[in-house]
Amino acid sequence: MQRRRRLPDGSWGPLEKVGSIPTTEDQVMSLGEQLAQQKMKNIQKDLLINNLGSQLTQVKLDVISIMKGGGE
């Protein structure tokens, strides 16, 4: 969008750019960046879940071992 400002002498000044509407290419680039960030978050979340699952499995095995008398 463009506008003209009134100059001190009362005349109109040159056209000035006011704000901008993102182009389709800009919007696609922005959405692509957001998608990449979301994918990274999901990968991190999945790694955390897998790690916690492994730890839980190890604790269960330790408890079973202790219950069977294989503990200290």
C-alpha distance (Angstrom), angle and dihedral (degrees) to the residues before:
residue distance angle dihedral
M1 . . .
Q2 3.77 . .
R3 3.77 134.9 .
R4 3.78 140.9 177.8
R5 3.77 124.5 -128.9
R6 3.74 122.9 -144.6
L7 3.79 110.7 -114.6
P8 3.83 123.3 -136.6
D9 3.80 90.4 -100.0
G10 3.83 90.3 57.6
S11 3.79 96.9 -106.9
W12 3.77 124.6 118.3
G13 3.78 119.3 -99.0
P14 3.79 127.9 -141.0
L15 3.79 122.6 -66.6
E16 3.79 113.1 -83.2
K17 3.76 126.8 -161.4
V18 3.80 110.9 -117.7
G19 3.78 116.2 -167.1
S20 3.73 121.1 -35.8
I21 3.74 137.8 -118.2
P22 3.80 111.3 -131.6
T23 3.76 114.2 -114.2
T24 3.78 121.0 -123.2
E25 3.80 88.5 -105.1
D26 3.82 90.8 53.3
Q27 3.79 90.7 49.2
V28 3.81 92.2 49.3
M29 3.82 91.1 48.7
S30 3.80 91.0 49.7
L31 3.79 92.6 48.4
G32 3.81 89.8 47.6
E33 3.80 90.7 53.9
Q34 3.80 91.3 48.1
L35 3.80 90.6 49.4
A36 3.81 92.1 50.3
Q37 3.82 90.8 49.6
Q38 3.80 91.4 49.3
K39 3.81 91.3 49.1
M40 3.81 90.2 52.1
K41 3.81 90.5 50.7
N42 3.81 90.3 50.2
I43 3.82 91.8 49.1
Q44 3.82 90.4 50.8
K45 3.81 90.5 47.8
D46 3.81 91.8 49.7
L47 3.81 91.2 49.5
L48 3.80 90.4 50.6
I49 3.81 92.2 49.0
N50 3.82 91.4 48.9
N51 3.80 91.3 48.2
L52 3.80 92.3 49.8
G53 3.80 89.9 47.5
S54 3.80 90.7 53.3
Q55 3.79 91.6 49.0
L56 3.80 91.3 49.0
T57 3.79 91.1 50.3
Q58 3.81 90.7 51.2
V59 3.82 91.3 50.2
K60 3.82 90.3 50.1
L61 3.81 90.8 50.8
D62 3.80 90.3 48.9
V63 3.82 91.4 50.9
I64 3.82 91.8 48.3
S65 3.79 90.0 48.9
I66 3.81 91.7 50.6
M67 3.82 91.9 46.9
K68 3.82 91.2 52.4
G69 3.77 90.0 52.9
G70 3.76 97.0 -104.5
G71 3.76 92.3 119.6
E72 3.78 128.1 98.2
